[in-house]
Amino acid sequence: MDYAGIIKRSWQITWKYRVLWLFGLFAGGISGSFSGSGAQGDSGTISGDLSGLERQVERGADAFVRWFTDNLGIAVAVVLIMSVAGFALWVISIAAQGGLVKLASEADQDRPVLGSEGWAIGFRYWGRTLLIQLVLTLPFAVLIGALVAATIISFIPAMTSDGDPVTAALGGVAMVCGVFAIAIPLTFVLAFVVGSVYLLALRYGILEDRPSFAAIGAAWGAFKARWKQVFGMWLALMLVGIIYGMLAAVIAVGFVLPAGVAFMAGNLPMSAALILLLALVMLLPNAIYAALRSTAWTVFFRRLTGVAEV
């Protein structure tokens, strides 16, 4: 499997057909993340620096509480509007995922790429896409439930023991650590398997018009037979993601640092404006990246299933 060729072809498609950016925006580009960086000082001034930092953080928090209290009605209205908008975006995002798969496949075949066709396909298979997601979410729900139950059970002896509660609590902590030592690698394996099956099932459902459970079954069969190639695709896109993450972090730092300074100085509007500006600035690169990832999986799927040359 020529992973470099797949990435190159996917980038060519993503850059040529910019309508895919819109689908990428709604399919996953709206959500993003960024990280900040720390600072250090010499040992002779660190206590004073920390005290000053604490006062600045408290000042920013007090300003936020005062604003929230003085503008309670506006805050409630904003929360309600954001809730409605969030639900609408969720509905559109489901359709965008299916539409993006269809349009990327059309582009890979050098056929016309029409946004209207993408939305039509996305909403036609909206229920199918959602059902595939819900079914494949169940393994994670079971794992999380098992972890919560194991954690609670681990501390039952500490709560009911007549002996030394500290010893019993330490025993519970040790049991929890043992559970998570097993659960963490299991979670990574489960994420790889379930995530791969979902990505393949979505394309079986959209491109081959298979019902949800038939698409999941076909995806599971393809994964079992070709899991090494699927893993290779994960690694290739992980490298792309690392490169994109570094570029996004460089952009984010230019906004996050001054926003943090403004917050600690009590200038809440300026801090909020900078964070909002960062979110707006990142919409386009996040949309392009989301479109690229989905397109890469579609191009990979076409070669994996033999409908296109490897």
C-alpha positions as CSV (number, residue, x, y, z in Angstrom):
1,M,0.0,0.0,0.0
2,D,1.5,3.3,-1.1
3,Y,0.6,5.5,1.9
4,A,2.7,8.4,0.7
5,G,0.8,8.3,-2.6
6,I,-2.5,8.2,-0.8
7,I,-1.6,11.2,1.3
8,K,-0.4,13.1,-1.8
9,R,-3.5,12.2,-3.8
10,S,-5.7,13.2,-0.9
11,W,-4.0,16.6,-0.6
12,Q,-4.4,17.2,-4.3
13,I,-8.1,16.5,-4.0
14,T,-8.6,18.6,-0.9
15,W,-6.7,21.6,-2.4
16,K,-8.4,21.4,-5.8
17,Y,-12.0,20.9,-4.6
18,R,-12.4,23.6,-1.9
19,V,-16.0,22.8,-1.4
20,L,-14.7,19.9,0.7
21,W,-13.4,22.5,3.2
22,L,-17.0,23.4,4.0
23,F,-17.9,19.8,4.7
24,G,-14.7,19.4,6.7
25,L,-15.7,22.4,8.7
26,F,-19.0,20.9,9.8
27,A,-17.7,17.3,9.9
28,G,-15.0,18.1,12.4
29,G,-13.2,21.3,11.7
30,I,-15.3,23.4,14.1
31,S,-13.8,21.6,17.1
32,G,-10.1,22.2,17.8
33,S,-7.6,22.2,20.6
34,F,-4.5,24.1,21.6
35,S,-2.0,24.1,24.4
36,G,-0.1,26.8,26.3
37,S,3.4,26.9,27.7
38,G,4.9,27.5,31.1
39,A,7.5,29.9,32.4
40,Q,10.2,29.6,35.0
41,G,12.1,32.0,37.3
42,D,15.1,31.9,39.5
43,S,15.0,30.4,43.0
44,G,15.3,33.8,44.8
45,T,12.2,35.3,43.3
46,I,9.9,32.3,42.7
47,S,7.9,32.8,45.9
48,G,7.1,36.4,45.1
49,D,6.3,35.5,41.5
50,L,3.9,32.8,42.6
51,S,2.2,35.2,45.0
52,G,1.8,37.8,42.3
53,L,0.5,35.2,39.9
54,E,-2.1,34.0,42.4
55,R,-3.3,37.5,42.9
56,Q,-3.6,38.1,39.2
57,V,-5.5,34.8,38.7
58,E,-7.8,35.8,41.6
59,R,-8.3,39.2,40.1
60,G,-9.3,37.7,36.7
61,A,-11.7,35.2,38.4
62,D,-13.3,37.9,40.5
63,A,-13.8,40.0,37.3
64,F,-15.5,37.0,35.6
65,V,-17.8,36.4,38.6
66,R,-18.8,40.1,38.8
67,W,-19.6,40.1,35.1
68,F,-21.6,36.9,35.3
69,T,-23.6,38.2,38.3
70,D,-24.2,41.6,36.7
71,N,-25.3,40.1,33.3
72,L,-27.1,37.0,34.4
73,G,-29.9,37.4,31.9
74,I,-27.4,37.8,29.0
75,A,-25.4,34.8,30.2
76,V,-28.6,32.6,30.3
77,A,-29.6,33.8,26.9
78,V,-26.2,33.0,25.5
79,V,-26.2,29.5,27.0
80,L,-29.6,28.8,25.5
81,I,-28.6,30.1,22.0
82,M,-25.4,28.1,22.1
83,S,-27.4,25.0,23.1
84,V,-29.7,25.3,20.1
85,A,-26.8,26.1,17.8
86,G,-24.9,23.2,19.2
87,F,-27.7,20.8,18.4
88,A,-28.1,22.2,14.9
89,L,-24.4,21.9,14.3
90,W,-24.5,18.3,15.5
91,V,-27.2,17.4,13.0
92,I,-25.3,19.1,10.2
93,S,-22.1,17.4,11.2
94,I,-23.6,13.9,10.8
95,A,-24.7,14.8,7.3
96,A,-21.4,16.5,6.5
97,Q,-19.5,13.3,7.3
98,G,-21.5,11.2,4.8
99,G,-21.4,14.0,2.2
100,L,-17.6,14.4,2.5
101,V,-17.1,10.6,1.9
102,K,-19.2,10.7,-1.2
103,L,-17.6,13.9,-2.7
104,A,-14.0,12.6,-2.0
105,S,-14.9,9.4,-3.8
106,E,-16.2,11.3,-6.8
107,A,-13.1,13.5,-6.8
108,D,-10.8,10.4,-6.7
109,Q,-12.6,9.2,-9.9
110,D,-12.2,12.7,-11.5
111,R,-16.0,13.1,-11.6
112,P,-17.8,16.4,-10.9
113,V,-17.8,17.4,-7.3
114,L,-21.0,19.2,-6.4
115,G,-21.7,20.5,-2.9
116,S,-25.5,20.1,-3.4
117,E,-24.9,16.4,-4.2
118,G,-22.8,16.0,-1.0
119,W,-25.5,17.5,1.2
120,A,-28.2,15.4,-0.5
121,I,-26.2,12.2,0.1
122,G,-25.4,13.3,3.7
123,F,-28.9,13.9,4.7
124,R,-30.2,10.8,2.8
125,Y,-27.9,8.6,4.8
126,W,-28.1,10.7,8.0
127,G,-29.8,7.9,10.0
128,R,-27.4,5.3,8.7
129,T,-24.4,7.3,9.7
130,L,-25.8,8.0,13.1
131,L,-26.7,4.3,13.7
132,I,-23.2,3.2,12.7
133,Q,-21.8,5.7,15.2
134,L,-24.1,4.6,18.0
135,V,-23.5,0.9,17.6
136,L,-19.7,1.3,17.5
137,T,-19.9,3.6,20.6
138,L,-21.2,0.8,22.7
139,P,-17.8,-0.9,23.3
140,F,-16.5,2.3,24.8
141,A,-19.6,2.7,26.9
142,V,-19.2,-0.8,28.3
143,L,-15.5,-0.1,29.0
144,I,-16.2,3.1,30.9
145,G,-19.0,1.4,32.9
146,A,-16.6,-1.4,33.8
147,L,-13.9,1.1,34.9
148,V,-16.4,3.0,37.1
149,A,-17.7,-0.2,38.6
150,A,-14.2,-1.5,39.3
151,T,-13.2,1.8,40.9
152,I,-16.3,1.8,43.2
153,I,-15.8,-1.9,44.1
154,S,-12.1,-1.2,44.9
155,F,-13.0,1.3,47.6
156,I,-15.9,-0.7,49.2
157,P,-13.5,-2.4,51.7
158,A,-12.2,0.9,52.8
159,M,-15.8,2.2,53.5
160,T,-17.0,-0.9,55.2
161,S,-13.9,-2.2,56.9
162,D,-13.7,-2.2,60.8
163,G,-9.9,-2.3,60.7
164,D,-7.5,0.4,59.7
165,P,-9.2,2.6,57.1
166,V,-5.9,4.0,55.8
167,T,-4.6,0.5,55.0
168,A,-7.9,-0.4,53.4
169,A,-7.9,2.8,51.3
170,L,-4.3,2.2,50.2
171,G,-5.4,-1.3,49.1
172,G,-8.2,0.3,47.1
173,V,-5.8,2.7,45.4
174,A,-3.5,-0.2,44.6
175,M,-6.4,-2.1,43.0
176,V,-7.5,1.0,41.0
177,C,-3.9,1.4,39.7
178,G,-3.9,-2.2,38.7
179,V,-7.2,-1.8,36.9
180,F,-6.1,1.2,35.0
181,A,-2.8,-0.4,34.1
182,I,-4.8,-2.9,32.2
183,A,-7.5,-0.5,31.0
184,I,-5.2,2.1,29.4
185,P,-3.5,-0.1,26.8
186,L,-6.9,-1.9,26.3
187,T,-8.4,1.5,25.5
188,F,-5.8,2.3,22.9
189,V,-6.3,-1.1,21.3
190,L,-10.1,-0.7,21.4
191,A,-9.9,2.8,19.9
192,F,-7.8,1.5,17.0
193,V,-10.1,-1.4,16.3
194,V,-13.4,0.4,16.8
195,G,-12.2,3.5,15.1
196,S,-11.0,1.6,12.1
197,V,-14.2,-0.4,11.8
198,Y,-16.2,2.9,12.0
199,L,-14.1,4.6,9.2
200,L,-14.5,1.6,6.9
201,A,-18.2,1.0,7.8
202,L,-19.1,4.6,7.0
203,R,-17.6,4.2,3.6
204,Y,-19.3,0.8,3.0
205,G,-22.6,2.4,4.0
206,I,-22.2,5.5,1.8
207,L,-20.3,4.3,-1.2
208,E,-21.7,0.8,-1.5
209,D,-25.1,1.7,-0.1
210,R,-25.1,-1.1,2.6
211,P,-27.4,-0.9,5.6
212,S,-25.8,0.0,8.9
213,F,-25.3,-3.5,10.3
214,A,-24.3,-4.9,6.9
215,A,-21.7,-2.1,6.6
216,I,-20.4,-2.8,10.1
217,G,-20.1,-6.5,9.2
218,A,-18.3,-5.8,6.0
219,A,-16.0,-3.4,7.7
220,W,-15.1,-5.9,10.4
221,G,-14.3,-8.5,7.8
222,A,-12.1,-6.1,5.9
223,F,-10.3,-5.1,9.1
224,K,-9.6,-8.7,10.1
225,A,-8.2,-9.5,6.7
226,R,-6.2,-6.3,6.2
227,W,-5.5,-4.8,9.6
228,K,-1.8,-4.3,8.9
229,Q,-2.7,-2.0,6.0
230,V,-5.2,-0.2,8.2
231,F,-2.6,0.2,10.9
232,G,-0.2,1.6,8.4
233,M,-2.8,4.2,7.3
234,W,-3.3,5.2,11.0
235,L,0.5,5.7,11.4
236,A,0.7,7.8,8.2
237,L,-2.1,10.0,9.3
238,M,-0.7,10.2,12.8
239,L,2.4,11.8,11.3
240,V,0.3,14.2,9.3
241,G,-1.6,15.1,12.5
242,I,1.7,15.7,14.4
243,I,2.9,18.1,11.7
244,Y,-0.5,19.9,11.7
245,G,-0.6,20.0,15.5
246,M,2.8,21.7,15.7
247,L,1.7,24.3,13.1
248,A,-1.6,24.9,15.0
249,A,0.3,25.3,18.3
250,V,2.5,28.0,16.8
251,I,-0.6,30.0,15.7
252,A,-2.3,29.4,19.1
253,V,0.5,30.6,21.2
254,G,0.2,34.1,19.6
255,F,-3.3,34.4,21.0
256,V,-3.3,32.3,24.2
257,L,-0.4,34.1,25.9
258,P,-1.8,37.6,25.5
259,A,-5.3,36.3,26.4
260,G,-3.9,34.8,29.6
261,V,-2.1,38.1,30.5
262,A,-5.4,40.0,29.9
263,F,-7.3,37.6,32.1
264,M,-4.9,37.8,35.0
265,A,-5.0,41.6,34.7
266,G,-8.8,41.5,35.1
267,N,-9.5,42.5,31.5
268,L,-12.1,39.8,30.8
269,P,-13.5,41.3,27.5
270,M,-10.0,41.4,26.0
271,S,-9.2,37.9,27.1
272,A,-12.5,36.6,25.7
273,A,-12.0,38.5,22.4
274,L,-8.6,37.0,21.9
275,I,-9.8,33.5,22.5
276,L,-12.8,34.1,20.2
277,L,-10.4,35.5,17.5
278,L,-8.2,32.4,17.8
279,A,-11.3,30.1,17.3
280,L,-12.2,32.1,14.2
281,V,-8.7,32.0,12.8
282,M,-8.4,28.3,13.3
283,L,-11.7,27.5,11.6
284,L,-10.1,27.4,8.1
285,P,-7.0,25.3,8.9
286,N,-9.1,22.9,11.0
287,A,-11.6,22.6,8.1
288,I,-8.9,21.8,5.6
289,Y,-7.3,19.3,8.0
290,A,-10.6,17.5,8.7
291,A,-11.3,17.4,4.9
292,L,-7.8,16.0,4.3
293,R,-8.2,13.2,6.9
294,S,-11.6,12.1,5.6
295,T,-10.5,12.2,2.0
296,A,-7.4,10.2,2.9
297,W,-9.5,7.4,4.4
298,T,-11.8,7.4,1.4
299,V,-8.9,7.2,-1.0
300,F,-7.4,4.4,1.1
301,F,-10.8,2.6,1.3
302,R,-11.1,2.6,-2.5
303,R,-7.6,1.0,-2.8
304,L,-8.2,-1.4,0.0
305,T,-11.4,-2.7,-1.5
306,G,-9.9,-2.9,-5.0
307,V,-12.1,-0.4,-6.7
308,A,-9.0,1.7,-7.5
309,E,-5.4,0.9,-8.2
310,V,-3.1,0.6,-5.2
